[in-house]
Amino acid sequence: MPTSDLTRRGLLSAFAGAALIGVAACSTDDDPIESTDVAHVGPDDELPRETSPGEIPADPPVVTGEFVSTKMAGRLTRWAVARPRGVSGELPVVLVAHALNTDEKTLFRPSMNMQGELQKYVDAGNPPFALATVDVGRNYYHLRSDGADGAAMMLDEYLPMLDASPELNLRIDRIGLFGWSMGGYGALRLATILGPQRVASIAVSSPAMWADPSMFPPRAFDSYADYQANSLFGQQRAFAKIPLMISIGTSDQFYTYTRRWAADLHPPAAFATTPGGHTNRFWRSVMADQIEFLGRSLAR
């Protein structure tokens, strides 16, 4: 059952016509795709797996649920939403893309606690918004050879589900996007699909991107052709009309690639860099600024 008075049964009944059928688990197999042209090496985005995840703080509350996703090849897919306390009515939402080896609850656990930072922002008198995330496993936010597509699931199934829920009371016509590591890439890719008409702003931390088509891990792309089809390099024009904030530590393994990608953004992104690595400590350190950046655009 959900962790609030929102019942999963009531929510899912509203989406009986959404073709959310079948059950399968995402593969965690990381065996490389054979290729004579691709070395499959480069910066690593593999975060430590959470062996004993902490409890989610109850203030503000986080609502959880699950549905069966056809876009994820029939996998049972979990989601989580946080609305700041002390506010009512319909809220805009920031759609969150999570990192590798994390899930839909990681953002809300004490190690990240984004809902706590959001509450501080709202308590300071700023316009409220909600946070919504969903588990994509290790999919990397594009169509994979196993038939799963995390981006399609988020846009074609999860967002409509949020929109149709009177209990959550969210609007999805104009959203914010946030992500870190694998999810930083994911948030950027989602923006290229939705465009400036739907995306108010984007904030990403340490986006996992590989500039060299001969250097990427097979968990991110199935083949050279898959990399070519889904790499963000060469896609910078899609961000010309979307406010974008990029935060990355100077010792992050993706720092050079991210700077190279950002150099071709016109107008330039808000590029924030301070000492730090590919760690929760750095991501927490920049979160308040990212929430302010997202909230400012959503309030317009």
Buried (B, 14 or more C-beta within 10 A) or exposed (E): EBBBEBEBEEBBEBBEEBEBEEEBEBBEEEEEEEBEEBEBEBBEBBBEEBEEBEEBBEEBBBBBBBBBBBBBBBBBBBBBBBBBEEEEEEBBBBBBBBBBBBBBBBBBBEBBBBBBBBBEBBEEEBBBBBBBBBBBBBBBBBBBEBEBBBBBBBBBBBBBBBEBBEBBEBBBEBBBBBBBBBBBBBBBBBBBBBEBEBBBBBBBBBBBBBBBBBBBBBBBBBBBEBBEEBBBBEBBEBBEEBBBBBBBBEEBBBBEBBBEBBEEBEEEBBBBBEEBBBBBEBBBBBBBBBBBBBBBBBEE
